[in-house]
Amino acid sequence: RVQELRERSKRVSVRGSRLFNAGWHTTFDFGNMLTVCEAIVRCAIERRESRGAQWREDYPNKDEALGKVNLIAYNDGGQIHVTTAPILAMPAELASLFEEEAADVGRRA
């Protein structure tokens, strides 16, 4: 479906000047919006589990292995591909900020 929209977007035109014309600017950005949309869809398809805001009827359970990787979409010659990379440990100084925030919340409760 995204590919269909990409093909249709090639025929989009806007009347008038580029100056102060939100439609012209949106048309200019439309290809980028479709690229981001395709990346999101491809990553959602690749994440074969249900987690957080992503829920799939065909994969209703969490997959703990997928919880340990990030899905990365990249453009290679005009094609969107998806790969995985391990989630890196949070740097200690950042983790300590979260611990401090949790302690503050606990004291306020």
C-alpha angles and dihedrals in degrees: 000000000000089000089053090053090048090055092047091048090063088068097049116117136174129210125225136028126326089235113102090345110136090184091059092050092047090051089051091052096041095092091053091048090053091049091053090045091053091049091052093048094047092050091047090052091048093050097082098192143066114255133151112323093354112085123171127189090208093052106030096165135070118257107213091202090059089050088066097056139060119225110227123198118202137176116238114179093331094314122110113226130181127217135165133239127185116257106250122227114264112256111258094241091055093045090053090057090056091048091051091049091050090050091050091050090049092052092050094050 
